[in-house]
Amino acid sequence: MAPSTQLKPISRGEVEKHNTPDDLWIIVDTIVYDLSKFKGMHPGGMSVLLDPEIAGQDATEAFFSLHRYEVLEKPQFQRLRVGQIEGERPTIKGRIAGEISKVPYAEPTWLNDGYYSPYYSEGHRKFHKAVRRFFDEVVHPDAIEREADGKRPSQSVIDKMTELNMHAMRMGPGKHLKGRVLMNGLVTPEEFDYFHELIITQEFARSSLRGYGDGLLGGKVIGLPPVLNFGSEELKNKVVPEVLSGKKFICLAISEAHAGSDVMGLQTTAVKSEDGKEWIINGSKKWITNGTFADYFTVGCKTEDGFTVILVERGPGVETKPIKTSYSPTAGTAYITFDNVRVPVENTLGEEGGGIFVMLSNFNHERWVMCCASARSQRGVVEECLKWTTQRKVFGKPLHSQAVIRSKLAAMISRAESAQNWLENITYQMCNMTYKQQAGKLAGQIALLKSYSTSCGQDTARDAVQIFGGRGITQSGMGKFIEHYHRTIPFDALLGGAEDVLADLGVRQALRAMPKDARL
């Protein structure tokens, strides 16, 4: 906190005189607060403030053992400030938009001073700086508010992302970027690569909350690629501009209650009308991200020729209902029913009966995006735990003086570092392979990384709760981000393919590549 020129200098001796219930001052990080009128509203009770070691004293250590810095930034507490200890300056600071954390392992190595990376250029660093500031200043405040009220992300945030072509960049490199001005010209469409997208995805994970992260057009990231890659030119010309401008929303509607991971077992049907000009769709979909507010649905259907993917526009016969999940309704998770929904056959994505190829083409990118977010989210937990174990005192010493705590921290750091380094290696391969080569060589690696990353995340969530104790299961206060991470990490373990299924996929791809002449 920067010192204010409006705060009068006060000596510590003067503060000590104000130590009674009717005249109560304390010091927090050199700032003097008058709690005389606030003491009755203190959530911890009046007796805490009247403790002889608190009233009229420097309560900095006691304060930060119970409260996050953001409490001091609230207007009601700003009004309680009456002065500043003369000749002293605050030494503790809160979240500063765009700043690189100095906490060890809180950032990927390439962002730390004195470290190097073969993957990131100076252009990537400038891009990252602008992206971080945008997410800290625009996205983070909205994420906090929407997590509280459960509404979908604010349109104002979506519009600001449109101005920077952020929606288009979240789809990765490709023709859809041609002619667009990206991040106010910081990178050209031709220069934009998967490391730029990785930066966006990781900053998104760092600044937002899990439900909000999916709610801020997570459905577009997985629902629009089939349109981009397999839709007719007429269909793309209509839908893509609407979605990438943030004016309309799209989701991927594949999962069903009876089918689960068995895509070929879907029961939603699509049959052609008598004149062959329309599909008539009947069935239901479940756990569909962004479904409650989507305008378009990329729907997997069982047809006469097998499995077909069709783009459905919201209209007669389409009904969506919210599903209550263990994370925020901000994600718009929906149960969807299609009752004799009529769709032009021109809305078929790819060939009739060729839906499996449409879906497989998108799985690598979808899972890679999840790996980016998972690796970054784990770092957020590491930072929270390192801060907490430093400021939390037990038996008169910092919590990290306990060997068992240091052991947990070591495991958490190792998991975050290994996931990030594997991720960056795969990302480098993606930057140097064609889409077809990626499908042949990286599907198994990405599947294994996704399984590994989310499994690591669950271990880290459990360790973090142990470190924070009761605070780690409380939705407010010191451990609120740990509680949120622990509560929502199962989503990462399931979305894009369950951990066990993806691990098996990775091994099966490896076995198919085994040389015939290999012997011990």
C-alpha positions as CSV (number, residue, x, y, z in Angstrom):
1,M,0.0,0.0,0.0
2,A,1.5,3.4,-1.0
3,P,1.5,6.0,1.8
4,S,-1.0,8.7,1.5
5,T,0.0,12.4,1.6
6,Q,-3.3,13.0,3.4
7,L,-2.5,10.9,6.4
8,K,-0.9,12.8,9.2
9,P,2.2,11.4,10.9
10,I,1.6,9.8,14.2
11,S,4.1,8.4,16.7
12,R,3.9,4.9,18.0
13,G,3.8,6.4,21.5
14,E,0.6,8.3,20.6
15,V,-1.0,5.2,19.2
16,E,-0.4,3.3,22.5
17,K,-2.6,5.9,24.4
18,H,-5.6,4.8,22.4
19,N,-6.2,1.3,23.9
20,T,-9.7,1.5,25.4
21,P,-13.1,0.2,24.1
22,D,-14.2,3.8,23.4
23,D,-10.9,4.9,22.0
24,L,-9.3,2.1,20.1
25,W,-6.4,2.4,17.5
26,I,-4.2,-0.2,15.9
27,I,-1.3,-0.2,13.4
28,V,-1.3,-2.4,10.3
29,D,1.8,-2.0,8.2
30,T,2.6,1.5,9.5
31,I,-1.0,2.8,8.8
32,V,-3.0,3.8,11.9
33,Y,-6.7,2.8,12.0
34,D,-9.3,4.1,14.4
35,L,-11.6,1.1,15.3
36,S,-13.6,2.8,18.0
37,K,-16.8,2.7,16.1
38,F,-16.0,-0.5,14.1
39,K,-15.2,-2.8,17.0
40,G,-18.9,-3.8,17.4
41,M,-19.0,-4.9,13.8
42,H,-15.8,-6.8,13.8
43,P,-16.7,-10.4,12.6
44,G,-14.3,-11.9,15.1
45,G,-15.9,-10.2,18.1
46,M,-14.9,-7.2,20.2
47,S,-12.7,-9.2,22.5
48,V,-10.1,-9.8,19.8
49,L,-9.5,-6.1,19.3
50,L,-9.3,-5.4,23.0
51,D,-6.4,-7.9,23.5
52,P,-3.6,-6.0,25.2
53,E,-1.3,-7.1,22.3
54,I,-3.7,-5.6,19.8
55,A,-5.3,-2.4,21.2
56,G,-3.0,0.5,20.7
57,Q,-0.3,-1.7,19.3
58,D,1.2,-2.8,16.0
59,A,-1.2,-5.6,14.9
60,T,0.3,-6.3,11.5
61,E,1.3,-9.9,12.3
62,A,-2.0,-10.7,14.0
63,F,-4.0,-9.1,11.1
64,F,-2.3,-11.1,8.4
65,S,-2.7,-14.3,10.3
66,L,-6.5,-13.8,9.9
67,H,-7.1,-11.6,6.9
68,R,-6.1,-11.2,3.3
69,Y,-4.6,-7.9,2.2
70,E,-7.7,-7.1,0.1
71,V,-9.6,-6.4,3.3
72,L,-7.5,-3.2,3.8
73,E,-8.5,-2.1,0.3
74,K,-12.2,-2.1,0.9
75,P,-13.7,1.4,1.1
76,Q,-15.1,0.9,4.6
77,F,-11.6,0.2,6.0
78,Q,-10.0,2.9,4.0
79,R,-12.3,5.3,5.9
80,L,-10.9,4.1,9.2
81,R,-7.4,5.3,8.5
82,V,-6.3,8.3,10.6
83,G,-2.6,8.5,10.1
84,Q,0.7,6.9,9.4
85,I,3.6,6.1,11.7
86,E,6.0,9.0,11.3
87,G,9.2,8.2,9.4
88,E,8.0,4.8,8.3
89,R,6.6,3.4,5.0
90,P,4.4,0.4,4.3
91,T,6.3,-2.7,3.3
92,I,3.4,-5.1,2.4
93,K,1.6,-4.8,-0.9
94,G,-1.4,-6.5,-2.4
95,R,-2.3,-7.5,-5.9
96,I,-1.0,-5.0,-8.5
97,A,-2.4,-5.3,-12.0
98,G,0.1,-6.6,-14.5
99,E,2.8,-7.3,-11.9
100,I,5.0,-10.4,-12.0
101,S,5.0,-12.2,-8.7
102,K,8.3,-12.4,-6.8
103,V,7.1,-15.5,-4.9
104,P,9.3,-18.4,-5.9
105,Y,7.6,-20.8,-8.4
106,A,4.5,-18.6,-8.5
107,E,5.3,-17.9,-12.2
108,P,6.6,-20.0,-15.1
109,T,10.3,-19.9,-15.2
110,W,10.5,-17.9,-18.4
111,L,8.8,-14.9,-16.6
112,N,11.4,-14.8,-13.8
113,D,14.3,-12.4,-13.9
114,G,17.6,-14.1,-14.8
115,Y,16.0,-17.2,-16.3
116,Y,15.9,-18.1,-20.0
117,S,13.7,-20.2,-22.3
118,P,14.2,-21.4,-25.9
119,Y,10.5,-21.0,-26.6
120,Y,9.6,-17.4,-25.9
121,S,10.8,-14.4,-27.8
122,E,10.8,-10.8,-26.8
123,G,7.6,-10.4,-28.7
124,H,6.0,-13.1,-26.5
125,R,7.1,-11.1,-23.4
126,K,5.6,-7.9,-24.6
127,F,2.4,-9.8,-25.6
128,H,2.3,-11.4,-22.1
129,K,2.7,-8.0,-20.3
130,A,-0.3,-6.6,-22.2
131,V,-2.4,-9.7,-21.7
132,R,-1.8,-9.9,-18.0
133,R,-2.7,-6.3,-17.4
134,F,-5.9,-6.8,-19.4
135,F,-7.0,-9.9,-17.5
136,D,-6.0,-8.3,-14.1
137,E,-7.9,-5.0,-14.8
138,V,-10.9,-6.2,-16.8
139,V,-11.5,-9.9,-16.2
140,H,-10.5,-10.5,-12.6
141,P,-13.0,-8.0,-11.0
142,D,-15.9,-9.4,-13.1
143,A,-14.9,-12.9,-12.1
144,I,-15.1,-12.1,-8.4
145,E,-18.5,-10.4,-8.8
146,R,-20.0,-13.1,-11.0
147,E,-18.8,-15.9,-8.8
148,A,-20.8,-14.1,-6.0
149,D,-24.0,-13.6,-7.9
150,G,-23.9,-16.6,-10.3
151,K,-24.7,-14.5,-13.4
152,R,-23.0,-15.1,-16.7
153,P,-19.9,-13.0,-17.5
154,S,-20.7,-9.4,-18.2
155,Q,-21.2,-8.4,-21.8
156,S,-18.9,-5.4,-21.2
157,V,-16.0,-7.8,-20.6
158,I,-16.9,-9.8,-23.7
159,D,-17.0,-6.6,-25.7
160,K,-13.6,-5.4,-24.5
161,M,-12.2,-8.8,-25.5
162,T,-13.7,-8.3,-28.9
163,E,-11.9,-5.0,-29.3
164,L,-8.6,-6.9,-28.9
165,N,-9.7,-9.8,-31.0
166,M,-9.2,-12.0,-27.9
167,H,-12.1,-14.3,-28.9
168,A,-10.4,-15.1,-32.2
169,M,-7.0,-15.6,-30.6
170,R,-8.4,-18.1,-28.2
171,M,-9.1,-20.3,-31.2
172,G,-5.4,-20.6,-31.8
173,P,-3.4,-19.9,-35.0
174,G,-5.2,-20.1,-38.3
175,K,-7.0,-18.5,-41.2
176,H,-9.7,-17.1,-38.9
177,L,-7.1,-14.5,-37.8
178,K,-6.4,-13.2,-41.3
179,G,-6.9,-9.4,-41.5
180,R,-7.5,-8.9,-37.8
181,V,-5.6,-6.5,-35.5
182,L,-4.5,-8.6,-32.6
183,M,-3.9,-7.1,-29.1
184,N,-3.7,-3.6,-30.6
185,G,-1.1,-4.7,-33.1
186,L,1.4,-6.4,-30.7
187,V,1.4,-9.5,-32.9
188,T,0.4,-10.0,-36.5
189,P,-1.9,-12.9,-37.5
190,E,1.1,-14.5,-39.3
191,E,3.3,-14.3,-36.2
192,F,0.6,-15.6,-33.8
193,D,1.5,-19.1,-32.6
194,Y,0.5,-21.6,-29.9
195,F,2.7,-19.9,-27.3
196,H,0.7,-16.7,-27.7
197,E,-2.4,-18.8,-27.2
198,L,-0.8,-20.5,-24.2
199,I,-0.1,-17.1,-22.6
200,I,-3.8,-16.1,-23.1
201,T,-5.1,-19.3,-21.6
202,Q,-2.7,-19.3,-18.6
203,E,-3.4,-15.7,-17.8
204,F,-7.1,-16.4,-18.0
205,A,-6.7,-19.3,-15.5
206,R,-4.6,-17.1,-13.2
207,S,-7.0,-14.2,-13.1
208,S,-10.4,-15.9,-13.1
209,L,-12.3,-18.5,-11.2
210,R,-13.2,-22.0,-12.5
211,G,-16.9,-21.6,-13.2
212,Y,-16.4,-18.1,-14.6
213,G,-13.5,-19.4,-16.7
214,D,-15.9,-21.8,-18.5
215,G,-18.6,-19.2,-18.5
216,L,-16.5,-16.7,-20.4
217,L,-17.2,-18.5,-23.7
218,G,-15.5,-21.7,-22.9
219,G,-18.2,-23.3,-25.1
220,K,-16.9,-21.3,-28.0
221,V,-13.4,-22.8,-27.7
222,I,-14.7,-26.3,-28.2
223,G,-18.0,-25.6,-30.1
224,L,-16.8,-23.3,-32.9
225,P,-13.8,-25.3,-34.4
226,P,-16.1,-27.8,-36.0
227,V,-17.8,-24.9,-37.8
228,L,-14.5,-23.3,-38.7
229,N,-13.1,-26.6,-40.0
230,F,-16.1,-28.4,-41.5
231,G,-18.9,-25.9,-42.1
232,S,-19.9,-24.6,-45.5
233,E,-18.6,-21.2,-46.6
234,E,-22.1,-19.8,-46.3
235,L,-22.5,-21.2,-42.8
236,K,-19.1,-19.9,-41.7
237,N,-19.8,-16.4,-43.1
238,K,-22.9,-16.2,-41.0
239,V,-21.9,-17.8,-37.7
240,V,-18.2,-17.1,-37.2
241,P,-18.3,-13.3,-37.3
242,E,-21.2,-13.3,-34.8
243,V,-19.4,-15.6,-32.4
244,L,-15.9,-14.0,-32.7
245,S,-17.5,-10.6,-32.1
246,G,-19.1,-11.8,-28.9
247,K,-22.6,-11.0,-30.2
248,K,-23.8,-14.6,-30.2
249,F,-22.6,-17.6,-28.2
250,I,-22.0,-21.2,-29.2
251,C,-21.6,-24.5,-27.2
252,L,-20.6,-28.1,-27.9
253,A,-23.5,-30.4,-27.2
254,I,-22.2,-34.0,-27.3
255,S,-22.5,-35.5,-23.8
256,E,-25.7,-37.4,-22.9
257,A,-26.8,-39.0,-19.6
258,H,-26.9,-42.5,-21.1
259,A,-23.8,-42.3,-23.3
260,G,-21.1,-40.8,-21.2
261,S,-17.7,-41.3,-22.9
262,D,-19.3,-43.6,-25.5
263,V,-19.8,-41.1,-28.4
264,M,-21.1,-43.9,-30.7
265,G,-23.7,-44.7,-28.1
266,L,-25.5,-41.3,-28.4
267,Q,-29.3,-41.5,-28.5
268,T,-30.1,-38.1,-29.9
269,T,-31.4,-38.7,-33.4
270,A,-31.5,-36.7,-36.6
271,V,-33.6,-37.9,-39.5
272,K,-34.2,-36.2,-42.8
273,S,-37.6,-34.6,-43.8
274,E,-39.5,-36.2,-46.7
275,D,-38.1,-33.6,-49.1
276,G,-34.6,-34.2,-47.8
277,K,-34.0,-30.5,-47.1
278,E,-34.0,-30.5,-43.3
279,W,-32.8,-32.6,-40.4
280,I,-35.4,-33.3,-37.7
281,I,-33.6,-33.7,-34.4
282,N,-34.9,-35.3,-31.2
283,G,-33.1,-36.1,-28.0
284,S,-31.3,-34.5,-25.0
285,K,-27.9,-33.5,-24.0
286,K,-26.5,-33.0,-20.5
287,W,-23.6,-31.1,-18.7
288,I,-23.3,-28.7,-21.7
289,T,-21.0,-25.7,-20.8
290,N,-22.6,-22.4,-21.8
291,G,-25.8,-24.2,-22.9
292,T,-28.1,-22.0,-20.9
293,F,-27.2,-18.8,-22.8
294,A,-26.0,-20.3,-26.2
295,D,-27.4,-19.2,-29.5
296,Y,-25.8,-22.0,-31.4
297,F,-25.3,-25.7,-30.5
298,T,-22.8,-28.0,-32.2
299,V,-24.8,-31.2,-31.8
300,G,-23.7,-34.8,-32.1
301,C,-26.5,-36.9,-33.5
302,K,-27.2,-40.5,-34.5
303,T,-28.2,-40.7,-38.2
304,E,-28.9,-43.4,-40.7
305,D,-25.2,-43.3,-41.7
306,G,-23.9,-43.4,-38.2
307,F,-22.7,-40.4,-36.2
308,T,-23.2,-36.9,-37.6
309,V,-22.5,-33.4,-36.3
310,I,-25.0,-30.7,-37.0
311,L,-25.1,-27.0,-36.1
312,V,-28.4,-26.1,-34.5
313,E,-29.6,-22.5,-33.9
314,R,-31.7,-21.8,-30.9
315,G,-35.4,-21.7,-31.9
316,P,-38.6,-23.7,-31.7
317,G,-38.2,-27.1,-30.1
318,V,-34.9,-26.2,-28.3
319,E,-35.1,-25.9,-24.5
320,T,-32.3,-25.4,-22.0
321,K,-32.4,-25.8,-18.3
322,P,-29.6,-25.0,-15.9
323,I,-27.9,-27.8,-14.0
324,K,-26.7,-27.2,-10.5
325,T,-23.0,-28.2,-10.2
326,S,-20.4,-27.8,-7.5
327,Y,-19.0,-24.7,-9.2
328,S,-20.6,-21.4,-10.2
329,P,-23.7,-21.2,-12.3
330,T,-21.7,-18.6,-14.2
331,A,-20.6,-21.5,-16.5
332,G,-24.1,-21.9,-17.8
333,T,-24.0,-25.7,-17.5
334,A,-27.2,-27.0,-19.1
335,Y,-29.5,-29.8,-19.8
336,I,-30.8,-29.4,-23.4
337,T,-33.8,-31.0,-25.1
338,F,-34.5,-31.1,-28.8
339,D,-38.1,-31.7,-29.7
340,N,-38.7,-32.1,-33.4
341,V,-36.1,-29.3,-34.1
342,R,-35.9,-28.6,-37.8
343,V,-32.5,-27.7,-39.2
344,P,-31.4,-27.1,-42.8
345,V,-29.2,-30.0,-44.1
346,E,-26.7,-27.2,-45.1
347,N,-25.9,-27.0,-41.3
348,T,-24.3,-30.5,-41.4
349,L,-20.6,-30.2,-40.3
350,G,-18.5,-32.5,-42.4
351,E,-19.9,-35.6,-44.1
352,E,-23.0,-37.4,-43.0
353,G,-21.9,-40.3,-40.8
354,G,-18.4,-38.7,-40.5
355,G,-19.0,-37.0,-37.2
356,I,-16.3,-38.9,-35.4
357,F,-13.7,-37.3,-37.6
358,V,-15.2,-33.9,-36.9
359,M,-14.9,-34.4,-33.2
360,L,-11.5,-36.1,-33.1
361,S,-10.0,-33.2,-35.1
362,N,-10.8,-30.9,-32.1
363,F,-9.9,-33.1,-29.2
364,N,-6.1,-32.4,-29.3
365,H,-6.6,-28.6,-29.1
366,E,-9.4,-28.9,-26.5
367,R,-7.3,-31.0,-24.2
368,W,-4.2,-28.9,-24.7
369,V,-6.1,-25.8,-23.6
370,M,-7.1,-27.7,-20.5
371,C,-3.5,-28.6,-19.8
372,C,-2.5,-24.9,-20.1
373,A,-5.1,-23.9,-17.6
374,S,-4.4,-26.8,-15.2
375,A,-0.6,-26.1,-15.1
376,R,-1.2,-22.4,-14.3
377,S,-3.9,-23.0,-11.7
378,Q,-1.5,-25.2,-9.8
379,R,1.0,-22.4,-9.6
380,G,-1.7,-20.2,-8.1
381,V,-2.1,-22.7,-5.3
382,V,1.6,-23.0,-4.8
383,E,1.8,-19.2,-4.4
384,E,-1.1,-19.1,-1.9
385,C,0.6,-21.9,0.1
386,L,4.0,-20.3,0.1
387,K,2.6,-17.0,1.3
388,W,0.4,-18.7,4.0
389,T,3.1,-20.9,5.4
390,T,5.4,-17.9,5.7
391,Q,2.9,-15.6,7.6
392,R,1.1,-18.3,9.6
393,K,2.8,-18.9,13.0
394,V,2.5,-22.1,14.9
395,F,4.4,-22.8,18.2
396,G,6.0,-19.4,17.7
397,K,7.5,-20.2,14.3
398,P,6.3,-20.0,10.7
399,L,4.3,-22.9,9.5
400,H,7.0,-23.9,7.0
401,S,9.3,-24.7,9.9
402,Q,7.5,-28.0,10.0
403,A,9.2,-30.6,7.8
404,V,5.9,-32.2,6.8
405,I,4.7,-28.9,5.4
406,R,7.9,-28.4,3.5
407,S,7.5,-31.9,2.1
408,K,4.0,-31.0,0.8
409,L,5.3,-27.8,-0.7
410,A,8.1,-29.7,-2.5
411,A,5.6,-32.1,-4.1
412,M,3.3,-29.2,-5.2
413,I,6.2,-27.3,-6.8
414,S,7.5,-30.4,-8.5
415,R,4.1,-31.2,-10.0
416,A,3.6,-27.6,-11.3
417,E,7.1,-27.4,-12.8
418,S,6.9,-30.8,-14.5
419,A,3.4,-30.1,-16.0
420,Q,4.6,-26.7,-17.3
421,N,7.8,-28.1,-18.9
422,W,6.0,-31.0,-20.6
423,L,3.4,-28.6,-21.8
424,E,5.9,-26.2,-23.3
425,N,7.7,-29.1,-25.1
426,I,4.4,-30.2,-26.7
427,T,3.5,-26.6,-27.5
428,Y,6.8,-26.3,-29.4
429,Q,6.0,-29.4,-31.4
430,M,2.6,-28.0,-32.2
431,C,4.2,-24.8,-33.6
432,N,6.4,-26.9,-35.9
433,M,3.9,-29.6,-37.1
434,T,1.0,-29.5,-39.5
435,Y,-2.4,-30.2,-38.1
436,K,-2.3,-33.7,-39.6
437,Q,1.1,-34.4,-38.0
438,Q,-0.2,-33.2,-34.6
439,A,-3.0,-35.7,-34.9
440,G,-0.7,-38.5,-35.6
441,K,2.2,-37.8,-33.2
442,L,0.7,-35.7,-30.4
443,A,-2.7,-37.1,-29.6
444,G,-1.3,-39.6,-27.2
445,Q,1.1,-37.2,-25.6
446,I,-1.5,-34.6,-25.1
447,A,-3.9,-37.2,-23.6
448,L,-1.2,-38.4,-21.2
449,L,-0.3,-34.8,-20.2
450,K,-4.0,-33.9,-19.6
451,S,-4.4,-37.0,-17.4
452,Y,-1.2,-36.2,-15.6
453,S,-1.9,-32.5,-15.1
454,T,-5.3,-33.0,-13.6
455,S,-4.2,-35.9,-11.5
456,C,-1.4,-33.6,-10.2
457,G,-4.0,-30.9,-9.6
458,Q,-6.1,-33.2,-7.4
459,D,-3.0,-34.1,-5.3
460,T,-2.1,-30.4,-5.0
461,A,-5.7,-29.5,-4.0
462,R,-5.6,-32.1,-1.2
463,D,-2.2,-31.0,0.1
464,A,-3.3,-27.4,0.0
465,V,-6.3,-28.1,2.2
466,Q,-4.1,-29.8,4.7
467,I,-1.8,-26.8,4.8
468,F,-4.6,-24.3,5.3
469,G,-6.6,-26.5,7.6
470,G,-10.1,-25.3,8.3
471,R,-9.5,-22.3,6.3
472,G,-9.0,-24.5,3.2
473,I,-12.7,-25.6,3.3
474,T,-14.1,-22.1,4.0
475,Q,-15.5,-20.1,1.1
476,S,-14.3,-16.7,2.4
477,G,-11.2,-15.4,4.1
478,M,-7.6,-16.6,3.9
479,G,-8.3,-20.0,2.3
480,K,-11.1,-19.0,-0.1
481,F,-9.1,-19.7,-3.3
482,I,-7.9,-23.1,-1.9
483,E,-11.5,-24.0,-1.1
484,H,-12.6,-23.0,-4.6
485,Y,-9.7,-25.0,-6.2
486,H,-10.4,-28.1,-4.1
487,R,-14.1,-27.9,-4.9
488,T,-13.7,-27.4,-8.7
489,I,-10.7,-29.5,-9.5
490,P,-12.9,-32.6,-10.3
491,F,-14.2,-30.7,-13.4
492,D,-10.7,-30.7,-14.9
493,A,-10.3,-34.4,-14.2
494,L,-13.5,-35.1,-16.3
495,L,-13.9,-32.5,-19.0
496,G,-12.2,-33.4,-22.3
497,G,-12.0,-37.1,-21.3
498,A,-11.7,-38.7,-17.9
499,E,-8.1,-39.2,-16.6
500,D,-8.2,-43.0,-16.9
501,V,-9.6,-42.9,-20.4
502,L,-7.0,-40.5,-21.6
503,A,-4.1,-42.3,-19.9
504,D,-5.2,-45.5,-21.7
505,L,-5.5,-43.6,-25.0
506,G,-1.9,-42.4,-24.6
507,V,-0.6,-45.9,-24.0
508,R,-2.6,-47.4,-26.9
509,Q,-1.1,-44.8,-29.3
510,A,2.4,-45.7,-28.0
511,L,1.7,-49.4,-28.5
512,R,0.6,-48.9,-32.1
513,A,3.9,-47.2,-32.8
514,M,6.0,-50.0,-31.3
515,P,8.6,-51.2,-33.9
516,K,8.1,-54.8,-35.0
517,D,11.7,-55.7,-34.4
518,A,11.9,-54.4,-30.8
519,R,13.1,-57.0,-28.3
520,L,14.8,-57.0,-24.9
